[in-house]
Amino acid sequence: MTGPFGAATAVNPNGGGTYTAEILPGWDIAGNANGGYLLAIAARALLDATGRPDPVTVTGHYLAPGKPGPVDISTDVVKQGKRFATGRAGLTAGGRPLLSVLGTFGDLAEDHGTLLVDGSPPDLPPIESCVLVVATDTFPPPFMGKVELHLHPDDVGFAVGERSGIARVRGWFQLLENEPIDTVALLCALDAFPPTIFNTNLPIAWTPTVELTCHLRTRPVPGPLRCQFTTRFVTGGFLEEDGEVWDMQGRLVAQSRQLALVPRA
């Protein structure tokens, strides 16, 4: 895959199931690399290790913040089946564990059709009528300048102190320079949007990810993606974010559930 995202998530094989990569500057939130970006780097290594073209389900447990600089990736192929392969990966920086990943990988090129869809893409205005997120050194964070997000006008009130009261964020996602969105980029899309609780009456601060699980259904057709993230429960110092990503043909291409920490007041 070529383009800024492909280059930023590239891995270099060293043999024996080990890889090196680079956490590039600018893919961060308050100095810490975005969680979906880190998960994409790990997925690139596991795709190579398993010999499969697409992630199907990937779960990441975040152990420490990722800072710009070199990382080492170790992989272990747990099982090679006819249709799927399952593997583990660990990202470390200077011997310090950053991320532990378990995933199943396969080929999502074939569309097996739709049997039941009890849902629909989020209702979004045209992309040109949505609000483009412009990155800054602080808020919005630098990461927002590495992808292109257009938020639903009803979901950006937090930026001017007029919160909707609904723990929901909707919008369009695409990569810069018209880079095609592959299934690894879907992992990034599932963690690219502002936290849902920004639109509630809770403290506005970033929500560190504890665990992120992504389910990939099919490869998206070219074009921007319709995305929606919602939260129903904020309890015990944690919140969940449930994500849906739909392509331009109205197909559900990815889902996620993330467990994150509630911002401290």
SENU-659877 format. One line per field, with one value per residue: x, y, z of N, C-alpha, C in turn; residue in one letter; residue number from 1. Coordinates in Angstrom, 2 decimals, always signed. Example, Ala and Ser with C-alpha at 12.3 -4.5 7.8 and 13.67 -1.06 7.14 Angstrom:
BEGIN
n_east <- c(+13.19,+12.85)
n_north <- c(-5.69,-2.25)
n_up <- c(+7.80,+7.08)
ca_east <- c(+12.30,+13.67)
ca_north <- c(-4.50,-1.06)
ca_up <- c(+7.80,+7.14)
c_east <- c(+13.20,+12.90)
c_north <- c(-3.30,+0.03)
c_up <- c(+7.80,+7.87)
residuo <- c(A,S)
num <- c(1,2)
//
This chain:
BEGIN
n_east <- c(+0.85,+0.62,+1.25,+0.65,-0.41,+0.12,+2.93,+3.46,+2.73,+4.30,+6.22,+9.29,+10.64,+12.65,+13.27,+12.56,+10.04,+10.09,+9.99,+10.68,+9.66,+8.53,+7.32,+5.88,+6.37,+3.65,+1.47,+0.04,-1.70,-1.72,+1.00,+1.15,+1.01,-1.70,-4.15,-5.41,-3.68,-1.31,-2.29,-2.67,-0.04,+0.88,-0.87,+0.02,+2.44,+1.49,-0.06,+1.94,+3.31,+1.40,+0.72,-1.66,-4.18,-5.91,-6.98,-9.33,-10.52,-9.31,-7.71,-6.47,-4.47,-3.56,-0.56,+1.33,+2.03,+2.73,+5.55,+7.11,+9.49,+11.70,+10.27,+10.02,+8.68,+7.33,+6.14,+3.85,+2.61,-0.24,-2.07,-2.49,-4.99,-7.29,-8.94,-8.57,-6.00,-4.45,-2.83,-0.36,+0.98,+3.50,+4.32,+7.18,+9.22,+12.43,+12.67,+10.47,+7.18,+4.50,+2.10,-0.13,-1.29,-3.85,-5.02,-7.16,-6.80,-7.50,-9.03,-10.78,-11.78,-13.79,-17.22,-19.67,-22.32,-25.48,-27.31,-28.78,-29.46,-29.83,-29.93,-28.52,-26.53,-25.09,-26.99,-25.89,-25.03,-24.04,-20.53,-19.24,-20.81,-20.36,-18.24,-14.94,-12.21,-9.54,-6.19,-4.14,-1.35,-2.19,-5.19,-7.70,-5.78,-2.43,-2.67,-5.11,-4.50,-3.40,-5.23,-8.39,-11.13,-14.56,-16.97,-20.31,-22.48,-24.12,-22.68,-20.44,-20.58,-19.22,-16.82,-17.30,-18.50,-21.17,-22.69,-24.24,-25.43,-25.74,-24.05,-22.39,-20.71,-20.49,-19.48,-17.54,-14.83,-11.65,-8.52,-5.54,-4.50,-5.97,-5.48,-6.05,-8.37,-7.58,-8.13,-6.54,-6.33,-8.90,-8.76,-7.52,-9.45,-11.43,-10.62,-10.30,-11.88,-13.11,-13.60,-16.69,-17.82,-17.27,-19.49,-21.17,-22.01,-19.54,-16.07,-13.94,-11.45,-8.77,-9.48,-7.89,-7.13,-7.88,-8.47,-9.07,-11.19,-11.62,-13.73,-13.68,-15.54,-15.71,-13.92,-13.74,-15.43,-14.00,-13.72,-14.99,-15.71,-18.62,-19.10,-19.90,-20.02,-20.85,-21.79,-23.04,-22.75,-21.15,-19.31,-17.79,-15.34,-14.78,-15.55,-17.42,-17.00,-18.85,-18.41,-19.26,-18.62,-19.28,-19.36,-19.33,-21.22,-23.14,-22.62,-21.92,-18.72,-16.94,-16.69,-16.45,-15.49,-14.53,-12.79,-12.31,-10.66,-12.28,-12.01,-10.14,-11.37)
n_north <- c(-1.19,+2.18,+5.63,+8.22,+7.02,+4.29,+4.38,+5.28,+3.15,+1.07,-1.97,-3.69,-6.75,-8.90,-11.52,-14.73,-14.17,-11.61,-8.02,-4.60,-1.23,+2.19,+4.61,+7.39,+10.97,+13.19,+11.53,+11.52,+12.04,+14.42,+13.89,+11.12,+8.20,+7.58,+5.09,+3.41,+3.74,+2.54,-0.07,-0.67,-0.80,-3.10,-4.94,-4.93,-6.30,-8.80,-9.58,-10.07,-12.11,-14.16,-14.52,-13.75,-11.62,-9.81,-8.34,-9.87,-10.10,-8.21,-7.66,-5.37,-4.79,-2.16,-1.20,+0.71,+4.19,+5.09,+6.53,+8.76,+7.15,+4.25,+0.94,-2.44,-5.49,-8.50,-11.60,-14.37,-17.12,-18.66,-20.49,-21.96,-22.16,-23.46,-21.41,-19.25,-17.62,-17.39,-15.15,-13.78,-10.68,-8.50,-5.22,-3.37,-0.82,+0.04,-2.18,-1.90,-2.86,-2.00,-2.63,-5.34,-7.82,-9.81,-11.64,-12.62,-13.60,-13.31,-13.59,-11.06,-10.40,-11.65,-11.19,-12.42,-11.91,-10.59,-11.48,-10.65,-7.43,-5.38,-2.51,+0.66,+2.92,+5.81,+8.85,+11.30,+14.64,+15.79,+15.45,+17.90,+19.59,+19.03,+19.39,+20.11,+18.77,+20.45,+20.13,+20.99,+21.95,+21.24,+21.06,+20.66,+17.58,+16.75,+14.31,+14.50,+15.81,+13.94,+12.32,+12.64,+14.10,+14.76,+16.11,+15.52,+18.30,+18.53,+17.31,+18.63,+20.55,+20.55,+21.83,+24.50,+24.82,+24.04,+21.48,+18.49,+16.71,+14.08,+11.07,+10.66,+10.52,+11.38,+11.08,+11.67,+9.74,+9.74,+8.97,+10.96,+12.64,+11.17,+8.50,+5.05,+3.22,+0.52,-2.66,-2.58,+0.14,+0.57,-0.14,+2.05,+4.02,+3.25,+4.26,+6.95,+9.20,+12.03,+11.54,+10.12,+11.09,+13.74,+15.13,+15.04,+16.03,+15.81,+15.84,+17.30,+15.71,+13.69,+10.21,+7.59,+4.53,+1.30,-1.25,-2.41,-3.74,-4.86,-5.63,-6.76,-6.72,-6.68,-5.62,-2.14,-0.20,+2.20,+5.58,+7.97,+7.07,+6.40,+7.02,+6.09,+6.55,+5.51,+5.77,+4.10,+3.53,+4.85,+4.06,+3.11,+4.32,+3.78,+3.75,+2.64,+2.55,+2.09,+1.32,+1.90,+1.39,+2.33,+1.81,+3.51,+2.19,+1.63,-0.53,-2.33,-2.26,-2.45,-2.88,-1.90,-2.23,-0.41,-0.15,+2.38,+4.80,+7.02,+10.53,+12.40,+14.84)
n_up <- c(+0.00,-0.90,-0.04,+2.48,+4.88,+4.47,+4.37,+6.96,+8.51,+7.81,+8.00,+8.72,+7.94,+9.95,+10.09,+11.53,+12.51,+13.54,+13.53,+12.60,+13.08,+12.73,+14.87,+13.80,+14.08,+14.82,+14.60,+16.89,+20.04,+22.35,+22.63,+22.71,+20.75,+18.54,+19.24,+17.29,+15.17,+16.18,+16.41,+13.73,+12.80,+14.13,+12.95,+10.28,+10.54,+11.39,+9.20,+7.33,+8.67,+8.85,+6.22,+5.09,+3.52,+4.82,+7.95,+10.13,+12.68,+15.33,+18.36,+20.66,+23.50,+25.47,+26.80,+27.48,+26.78,+23.36,+21.95,+19.55,+17.47,+17.06,+16.98,+18.08,+16.87,+17.74,+16.54,+16.59,+15.07,+15.78,+14.74,+11.54,+9.36,+6.82,+5.92,+7.66,+9.60,+12.78,+14.94,+17.24,+18.46,+19.70,+20.58,+21.28,+22.74,+23.09,+24.73,+26.33,+26.89,+24.75,+23.42,+23.17,+21.03,+19.61,+16.88,+14.11,+10.76,+7.26,+4.02,+2.70,+0.27,-1.14,-1.27,+0.67,+0.65,+1.94,+4.76,+6.95,+8.08,+10.55,+10.80,+9.74,+7.71,+9.37,+9.51,+7.63,+6.65,+3.32,+2.60,+2.19,+3.62,+6.21,+9.16,+8.85,+10.57,+11.87,+12.53,+15.38,+17.48,+19.94,+20.70,+18.35,+18.27,+16.94,+15.48,+14.11,+11.82,+10.20,+9.07,+7.34,+8.64,+8.68,+10.58,+11.74,+11.81,+14.08,+16.03,+16.90,+18.81,+21.22,+20.84,+21.05,+23.44,+23.45,+23.99,+22.77,+24.49,+23.93,+23.87,+21.40,+18.27,+14.93,+11.50,+8.46,+7.14,+5.67,+4.02,+3.59,+0.55,-1.26,-0.76,-1.06,+0.99,+2.80,+4.48,+6.74,+7.19,+8.04,+10.71,+11.80,+11.24,+13.01,+15.41,+15.21,+15.71,+17.70,+21.26,+22.37,+24.72,+24.77,+24.04,+26.18,+29.56,+30.89,+31.96,+29.50,+28.04,+26.73,+26.23,+27.49,+25.86,+26.97,+25.99,+22.68,+20.32,+17.06,+14.37,+11.14,+8.17,+5.34,+2.38,+1.86,-0.69,-3.02,-1.78,+0.67,+4.12,+6.07,+9.44,+12.82,+16.30,+19.54,+23.01,+25.83,+28.52,+31.31,+33.74,+36.86,+36.37,+33.75,+30.21,+27.37,+23.84,+21.02,+17.70,+14.25,+10.82,+7.55,+4.02,+0.76,-0.68,+1.09,+2.76,+5.70,+6.87,+8.96,+12.51,+15.98,+19.44,+22.19,+25.23,+27.49,+29.59,+31.82,+31.55,+33.92,+36.19)
ca_east <- c(+0.00,+1.40,+0.58,+1.13,-0.75,+0.88,+4.32,+3.52,+2.46,+5.15,+7.08,+10.45,+10.90,+14.02,+13.43,+12.14,+8.78,+10.31,+9.90,+10.88,+8.83,+8.79,+6.20,+6.26,+5.82,+2.43,+0.37,-0.16,-2.67,-1.02,+2.32,+1.05,+0.52,-3.08,-4.25,-5.69,-2.44,-0.44,-2.89,-2.42,+1.36,+0.92,-1.59,+0.88,+3.38,+0.78,-0.42,+3.12,+3.65,+0.41,+0.56,-3.06,-4.26,-6.79,-7.40,-10.75,-10.79,-8.05,-7.87,-5.25,-4.42,-2.58,+0.23,+2.04,+1.93,+3.74,+6.20,+7.82,+10.76,+11.67,+9.62,+10.24,+7.45,+7.50,+4.90,+3.75,+1.44,-0.81,-2.68,-2.72,-6.08,-7.56,-9.57,-8.07,-4.82,-4.50,-1.49,-0.14,+2.07,+3.83,+5.11,+8.00,+10.13,+13.52,+12.38,+9.28,+5.98,+3.52,+0.83,-0.24,-2.34,-4.26,-5.90,-7.43,-6.56,-8.02,-9.19,-12.10,-12.07,-15.06,-18.39,-20.56,-23.71,-26.12,-28.41,-29.59,-28.87,-30.79,-29.30,-28.26,-25.46,-25.51,-27.57,-24.91,-25.09,-22.93,-19.24,-18.90,-21.64,-19.90,-17.20,-13.60,-11.39,-8.22,-5.28,-3.25,-0.35,-2.81,-6.57,-7.56,-4.39,-1.73,-3.17,-6.23,-3.96,-2.88,-6.39,-9.36,-12.40,-15.61,-17.93,-21.70,-22.60,-24.77,-21.81,-19.21,-20.85,-18.26,-15.71,-17.68,-19.22,-22.59,-22.73,-25.56,-25.97,-25.81,-22.70,-22.34,-19.94,-20.68,-18.76,-16.88,-13.40,-10.86,-7.09,-5.04,-3.95,-6.80,-4.93,-7.12,-8.57,-7.59,-8.70,-5.70,-6.73,-10.14,-8.38,-7.26,-10.73,-12.22,-10.12,-9.84,-12.80,-13.10,-14.36,-18.13,-18.26,-17.11,-20.81,-21.91,-21.61,-18.41,-14.85,-13.38,-10.04,-8.72,-9.84,-6.89,-7.68,-7.41,-8.58,-9.81,-11.47,-12.13,-14.23,-13.70,-16.51,-15.40,-13.11,-14.61,-15.27,-13.34,-14.51,-15.00,-16.48,-19.56,-18.73,-20.68,-19.53,-21.81,-21.52,-24.25,-22.46,-19.94,-19.39,-16.59,-14.14,-14.59,-16.63,-17.26,-17.38,-19.21,-18.22,-19.70,-18.07,-20.03,-18.74,-20.18,-22.30,-24.06,-22.30,-21.16,-17.40,-16.17,-17.28,-15.48,-15.84,-13.35,-12.91,-11.41,-10.74,-12.99,-11.07,-10.18,-11.83)
ca_north <- c(+0.00,+3.40,+6.80,+8.59,+6.04,+3.08,+4.60,+5.47,+1.88,+0.04,-2.77,-4.30,-8.07,-9.21,-12.96,-15.36,-13.60,-10.31,-6.87,-3.27,-0.18,+3.52,+5.48,+8.67,+12.15,+13.75,+10.57,+11.46,+12.83,+14.86,+13.27,+9.66,+7.73,+7.13,+3.65,+2.74,+3.78,+1.48,-1.36,-0.88,-1.24,-4.51,-5.73,-5.09,-7.38,-10.08,-9.95,-10.67,-13.36,-15.19,-14.67,-13.46,-10.23,-8.91,-8.65,-10.20,-9.58,-7.83,-7.09,-4.81,-4.34,-1.07,-1.39,+1.95,+5.12,+4.99,+7.80,+8.67,+6.45,+2.86,-0.11,-3.83,-6.27,-9.96,-12.27,-15.81,-17.65,-19.68,-21.54,-21.74,-22.99,-23.32,-20.13,-18.20,-17.82,-16.63,-14.82,-12.81,-9.73,-7.59,-4.04,-2.85,+0.28,-0.01,-3.25,-1.57,-3.29,-0.95,-3.13,-6.78,-7.98,-11.14,-11.41,-13.63,-12.98,-14.10,-12.90,-10.44,-9.94,-12.23,-10.75,-13.58,-11.48,-10.11,-12.32,-9.84,-6.16,-4.67,-1.21,+1.41,+3.90,+7.04,+9.90,+12.37,+15.56,+15.62,+15.69,+19.32,+20.30,+18.67,+20.26,+19.56,+18.90,+21.00,+19.80,+21.98,+21.31,+20.86,+20.59,+19.24,+17.14,+16.57,+13.14,+14.87,+16.28,+12.80,+11.76,+13.69,+13.88,+15.77,+15.73,+15.96,+19.60,+18.40,+16.60,+19.39,+21.62,+20.55,+22.74,+25.88,+24.79,+23.77,+20.02,+17.97,+15.88,+12.70,+10.51,+10.17,+11.28,+10.86,+11.84,+11.04,+9.46,+9.32,+9.20,+12.10,+12.46,+10.16,+7.16,+4.05,+2.69,-0.93,-3.14,-2.12,+1.53,+0.53,-0.17,+3.44,+4.73,+2.87,+4.96,+8.26,+10.29,+12.52,+10.70,+10.36,+11.82,+15.18,+15.73,+14.92,+16.99,+15.24,+16.58,+17.11,+15.36,+12.48,+9.00,+6.57,+3.22,+0.12,-2.37,-2.11,-4.88,-4.46,-6.68,-6.33,-7.54,-6.75,-4.50,-1.04,+0.33,+3.50,+6.72,+8.19,+6.15,+6.94,+6.44,+6.49,+6.02,+5.79,+5.26,+3.95,+3.37,+5.45,+3.56,+2.52,+4.94,+3.33,+3.91,+1.89,+3.19,+1.15,+1.97,+1.30,+2.04,+1.94,+2.36,+4.31,+1.35,+1.36,-1.81,-2.31,-2.84,-2.66,-2.54,-1.91,-1.87,+0.06,+0.18,+3.50,+5.43,+8.30,+11.61,+12.95,+16.23)
ca_up <- c(+0.00,-0.97,+0.50,+3.81,+5.91,+4.21,+4.78,+8.41,+9.19,+7.20,+8.89,+8.07,+8.51,+10.34,+10.18,+12.78,+13.01,+14.18,+12.63,+13.14,+12.49,+13.28,+15.23,+13.23,+14.74,+14.28,+14.71,+18.34,+20.81,+23.57,+22.69,+22.69,+19.46,+18.47,+19.44,+16.03,+14.39,+16.70,+16.06,+12.31,+12.64,+14.54,+11.95,+9.12,+10.84,+11.44,+7.84,+6.72,+9.37,+8.55,+4.79,+4.72,+3.05,+5.57,+9.30,+10.28,+14.02,+15.98,+19.70,+21.21,+24.89,+25.49,+28.01,+27.77,+25.64,+22.31,+21.60,+18.27,+17.51,+16.58,+17.78,+17.71,+16.85,+17.71,+16.16,+16.78,+14.38,+16.66,+13.92,+10.12,+8.87,+5.40,+5.62,+8.54,+10.43,+14.02,+15.40,+18.31,+18.23,+20.79,+20.23,+22.36,+22.42,+24.06,+25.66,+27.12,+26.17,+24.43,+22.91,+22.97,+20.02,+19.15,+15.74,+13.11,+9.46,+6.16,+2.75,+2.68,-1.08,-1.58,-0.53,+0.80,+0.60,+3.16,+5.24,+7.87,+8.49,+11.40,+11.02,+8.51,+7.89,+10.06,+8.68,+7.55,+5.52,+2.38,+3.25,+2.12,+4.59,+7.54,+9.71,+8.74,+11.77,+11.54,+13.62,+15.99,+18.34,+21.20,+20.52,+18.05,+18.35,+15.66,+14.74,+13.26,+10.56,+9.44,+8.38,+7.04,+9.32,+8.57,+11.60,+11.64,+12.48,+15.38,+16.97,+17.14,+19.75,+22.33,+20.52,+21.40,+24.70,+23.25,+23.84,+22.40,+25.56,+23.45,+23.76,+20.02,+17.29,+13.57,+10.49,+7.31,+7.30,+4.52,+4.13,+2.84,-0.80,-1.93,-0.55,-0.89,+2.35,+2.86,+5.73,+7.85,+7.46,+8.82,+12.13,+12.16,+11.22,+14.19,+16.60,+14.73,+16.00,+19.08,+22.19,+22.43,+25.92,+24.57,+23.87,+27.43,+30.58,+31.61,+31.63,+28.16,+27.98,+25.93,+26.97,+27.16,+25.53,+27.70,+25.06,+21.47,+19.47,+15.75,+13.49,+9.74,+7.46,+3.92,+1.92,+1.42,-2.04,-2.96,-1.33,+2.12,+4.95,+7.06,+10.74,+13.99,+17.57,+20.60,+24.35,+26.65,+29.94,+31.87,+35.12,+37.43,+35.82,+32.38,+29.25,+26.13,+22.58,+19.97,+16.41,+12.99,+9.64,+6.36,+2.81,-0.10,-1.18,+2.19,+3.38,+6.95,+6.58,+10.18,+13.81,+17.07,+20.81,+22.89,+26.65,+27.74,+30.90,+31.90,+31.88,+35.27,+36.23)
c_east <- c(+0.89,+0.57,+1.05,+0.81,+0.02,+2.33,+4.45,+3.30,+3.32,+5.99,+8.18,+10.73,+12.38,+14.29,+12.96,+10.87,+8.94,+10.37,+10.34,+9.97,+9.17,+7.47,+6.59,+5.67,+4.54,+1.24,-0.06,-1.31,-2.00,+0.30,+2.33,+0.41,-0.92,-3.16,-4.55,-4.48,-1.48,-0.97,-2.64,-0.99,+1.48,+0.24,-0.75,+1.87,+2.68,+0.29,+0.76,+3.42,+2.69,+0.25,-0.86,-3.20,-5.04,-6.91,-8.91,-11.24,-9.46,-8.37,-6.52,-5.43,-3.25,-1.88,+0.98,+1.90,+3.06,+4.25,+6.90,+9.18,+10.60,+10.93,+10.01,+8.92,+7.82,+6.15,+5.01,+2.48,+0.92,-1.39,-2.80,-3.81,-6.27,-8.08,-8.97,-6.76,-4.93,-3.08,-1.49,+1.01,+2.27,+4.70,+5.87,+8.85,+11.21,+13.31,+11.14,+8.02,+5.00,+2.14,+0.92,-1.46,-2.58,-5.23,-6.07,-7.42,-7.03,-8.08,-10.63,-12.48,-13.43,-16.18,-19.40,-22.03,-24.26,-27.29,-29.34,-28.81,-29.94,-30.17,-29.04,-27.13,-25.97,-26.01,-26.63,-25.24,-23.98,-21.61,-18.88,-19.73,-21.29,-18.68,-15.84,-12.83,-9.99,-7.30,-4.51,-2.20,-0.96,-4.20,-7.24,-6.09,-3.77,-2.26,-4.27,-5.76,-3.41,-3.98,-7.34,-10.70,-13.32,-16.73,-19.32,-21.84,-23.25,-23.86,-20.52,-19.42,-19.86,-17.13,-16.01,-18.55,-20.71,-22.78,-24.15,-26.22,-26.09,-24.38,-22.54,-21.48,-20.10,-19.86,-18.21,-15.40,-12.80,-9.39,-6.69,-4.54,-4.67,-6.21,-6.06,-7.17,-8.61,-8.12,-7.83,-6.05,-8.06,-9.85,-8.11,-8.57,-11.54,-11.72,-9.72,-10.67,-12.68,-13.94,-15.83,-18.53,-17.95,-18.47,-21.72,-21.42,-20.55,-17.15,-14.36,-11.86,-9.97,-8.93,-8.86,-7.54,-7.04,-7.38,-9.45,-9.94,-12.13,-12.55,-14.32,-14.61,-16.17,-14.53,-14.01,-14.38,-14.58,-14.29,-14.48,-15.94,-17.41,-19.32,-19.64,-20.14,-20.47,-21.33,-22.82,-23.95,-21.13,-19.98,-18.03,-15.29,-13.85,-15.77,-16.35,-17.63,-17.65,-19.17,-18.78,-19.09,-18.75,-19.37,-19.77,-21.29,-23.31,-23.84,-21.56,-19.82,-16.59,-16.98,-16.18,-16.17,-14.53,-13.68,-11.85,-11.62,-11.48,-11.95,-11.24,-10.58,-10.65)
c_north <- c(+1.24,+4.57,+7.08,+7.57,+4.75,+3.21,+4.67,+4.17,+0.74,-0.68,-3.42,-5.66,-8.29,-10.70,-13.49,-14.77,-12.27,-9.22,-5.61,-2.31,+1.12,+4.18,+6.88,+9.84,+12.61,+12.82,+10.43,+12.33,+13.14,+14.12,+11.77,+9.20,+7.25,+5.61,+2.87,+2.70,+2.68,+0.10,-1.69,-1.35,-2.72,-5.40,-5.94,-6.25,-8.74,-10.52,-10.63,-12.03,-14.49,-15.45,-14.44,-11.98,-9.28,-9.33,-8.93,-9.75,-9.36,-7.19,-6.62,-4.41,-3.37,-1.05,-0.13,+2.87,+4.91,+6.37,+7.66,+8.01,+5.00,+1.94,-1.46,-4.58,-7.74,-10.59,-13.76,-16.28,-18.83,-20.82,-21.06,-22.70,-22.79,-21.93,-18.98,-18.62,-16.91,-16.39,-13.80,-11.90,-8.89,-6.47,-3.59,-1.71,+0.31,-1.07,-3.04,-1.98,-2.13,-1.52,-4.64,-7.04,-9.46,-10.93,-12.64,-12.94,-13.92,-13.27,-12.39,-9.94,-10.44,-11.76,-11.90,-13.19,-11.10,-11.01,-11.55,-8.58,-5.39,-3.33,-0.55,+2.40,+5.13,+8.08,+11.11,+13.33,+15.25,+16.06,+17.17,+20.16,+19.93,+19.51,+19.56,+19.82,+19.33,+20.81,+21.02,+21.22,+20.80,+20.24,+21.35,+18.82,+16.90,+15.40,+13.51,+15.43,+15.17,+12.04,+12.91,+13.32,+15.06,+15.34,+16.27,+17.29,+19.52,+17.81,+17.35,+20.53,+21.70,+21.54,+24.18,+25.92,+24.56,+22.28,+19.54,+17.21,+14.42,+12.20,+9.84,+11.11,+10.60,+11.69,+10.98,+10.86,+9.16,+9.61,+10.39,+11.67,+11.36,+8.76,+6.16,+3.52,+1.17,-1.36,-2.79,-0.67,+1.59,+0.49,+1.24,+4.23,+4.46,+3.53,+6.39,+9.44,+10.78,+11.64,+11.11,+11.22,+13.31,+15.87,+15.54,+15.98,+16.39,+15.98,+16.26,+16.93,+14.05,+11.26,+7.89,+5.20,+2.14,-1.08,-1.96,-3.38,-4.41,-5.70,-6.12,-7.28,-7.73,-5.57,-3.37,-0.69,+1.69,+4.60,+6.85,+7.23,+6.92,+6.24,+6.96,+5.78,+6.45,+5.18,+5.20,+3.96,+4.04,+5.13,+3.04,+3.11,+4.53,+3.75,+3.00,+2.78,+2.10,+1.87,+1.17,+2.10,+1.45,+2.56,+3.05,+3.50,+1.01,+0.02,-1.56,-3.00,-3.10,-2.23,-2.55,-1.75,-1.54,+0.30,+1.25,+4.04,+6.76,+9.39,+12.08,+14.42,+17.18)
c_up <- c(+0.00,-0.47,+1.91,+4.90,+5.71,+4.65,+6.30,+9.18,+8.63,+8.24,+8.05,+8.70,+8.79,+10.41,+11.53,+13.36,+13.72,+13.11,+13.37,+12.40,+13.17,+13.62,+14.79,+14.02,+14.05,+14.34,+16.16,+18.83,+22.13,+23.74,+22.63,+21.39,+19.55,+18.51,+18.16,+15.12,+14.85,+16.32,+14.59,+12.06,+13.01,+13.51,+10.70,+9.34,+10.83,+10.07,+7.14,+7.35,+9.01,+7.06,+4.31,+4.37,+3.94,+7.04,+9.32,+11.65,+14.72,+17.32,+20.21,+22.65,+25.00,+26.85,+28.43,+26.57,+24.64,+21.94,+20.25,+18.43,+17.07,+17.54,+17.22,+17.81,+16.78,+17.39,+16.40,+16.09,+15.19,+15.86,+12.48,+9.67,+7.38,+5.05,+6.42,+9.19,+11.65,+14.51,+16.52,+17.93,+19.48,+20.27,+21.46,+21.84,+23.48,+25.11,+26.49,+26.35,+25.98,+24.15,+22.73,+22.11,+19.76,+17.99,+14.87,+11.74,+8.35,+4.89,+2.67,+1.28,-1.57,-0.68,-0.51,+0.86,+1.95,+3.51,+6.16,+8.21,+9.25,+11.79,+9.68,+8.77,+8.65,+9.08,+8.71,+6.43,+4.53,+3.03,+3.25,+3.09,+6.04,+7.92,+9.63,+10.03,+11.36,+12.74,+14.11,+16.80,+19.64,+20.96,+19.39,+17.91,+16.98,+14.83,+13.75,+11.92,+9.69,+8.71,+8.10,+7.65,+9.06,+9.51,+11.31,+12.39,+13.86,+16.44,+17.27,+18.14,+20.90,+22.10,+20.91,+22.66,+24.58,+22.97,+23.58,+23.53,+25.18,+23.25,+22.41,+19.18,+15.94,+12.59,+9.39,+7.61,+5.93,+4.80,+3.27,+1.45,-1.58,-1.84,-0.35,+0.55,+2.27,+4.22,+6.94,+8.20,+8.21,+10.32,+12.64,+12.23,+12.48,+15.48,+16.27,+15.22,+17.44,+19.98,+22.26,+23.62,+25.83,+24.46,+25.08,+28.40,+31.50,+31.19,+30.21,+28.29,+27.22,+26.81,+26.62,+26.93,+26.38,+26.75,+23.88,+20.64,+18.19,+14.97,+12.07,+8.96,+5.99,+3.55,+1.44,-0.04,-1.94,-2.52,+0.18,+2.83,+5.88,+8.38,+11.84,+15.21,+18.68,+21.91,+25.13,+28.13,+30.29,+33.36,+35.56,+36.91,+34.38,+31.52,+28.07,+24.96,+21.57,+18.64,+15.25,+11.84,+8.41,+5.13,+1.93,-0.77,-0.08,+2.86,+4.69,+6.70,+7.84,+11.40,+14.86,+18.41,+21.52,+24.35,+26.94,+29.13,+30.81,+32.23,+33.31,+35.22,+36.40)
residuo <- c(M,T,G,P,F,G,A,A,T,A,V,N,P,N,G,G,G,T,Y,T,A,E,I,L,P,G,W,D,I,A,G,N,A,N,G,G,Y,L,L,A,I,A,A,R,A,L,L,D,A,T,G,R,P,D,P,V,T,V,T,G,H,Y,L,A,P,G,K,P,G,P,V,D,I,S,T,D,V,V,K,Q,G,K,R,F,A,T,G,R,A,G,L,T,A,G,G,R,P,L,L,S,V,L,G,T,F,G,D,L,A,E,D,H,G,T,L,L,V,D,G,S,P,P,D,L,P,P,I,E,S,C,V,L,V,V,A,T,D,T,F,P,P,P,F,M,G,K,V,E,L,H,L,H,P,D,D,V,G,F,A,V,G,E,R,S,G,I,A,R,V,R,G,W,F,Q,L,L,E,N,E,P,I,D,T,V,A,L,L,C,A,L,D,A,F,P,P,T,I,F,N,T,N,L,P,I,A,W,T,P,T,V,E,L,T,C,H,L,R,T,R,P,V,P,G,P,L,R,C,Q,F,T,T,R,F,V,T,G,G,F,L,E,E,D,G,E,V,W,D,M,Q,G,R,L,V,A,Q,S,R,Q,L,A,L,V,P,R,A)
num <- c(1,2,3,4,5,6,7,8,9,10,11,12,13,14,15,16,17,18,19,20,21,22,23,24,25,26,27,28,29,30,31,32,33,34,35,36,37,38,39,40,41,42,43,44,45,46,47,48,49,50,51,52,53,54,55,56,57,58,59,60,61,62,63,64,65,66,67,68,69,70,71,72,73,74,75,76,77,78,79,80,81,82,83,84,85,86,87,88,89,90,91,92,93,94,95,96,97,98,99,100,101,102,103,104,105,106,107,108,109,110,111,112,113,114,115,116,117,118,119,120,121,122,123,124,125,126,127,128,129,130,131,132,133,134,135,136,137,138,139,140,141,142,143,144,145,146,147,148,149,150,151,152,153,154,155,156,157,158,159,160,161,162,163,164,165,166,167,168,169,170,171,172,173,174,175,176,177,178,179,180,181,182,183,184,185,186,187,188,189,190,191,192,193,194,195,196,197,198,199,200,201,202,203,204,205,206,207,208,209,210,211,212,213,214,215,216,217,218,219,220,221,222,223,224,225,226,227,228,229,230,231,232,233,234,235,236,237,238,239,240,241,242,243,244,245,246,247,248,249,250,251,252,253,254,255,256,257,258,259,260,261,262,263,264,265)
//
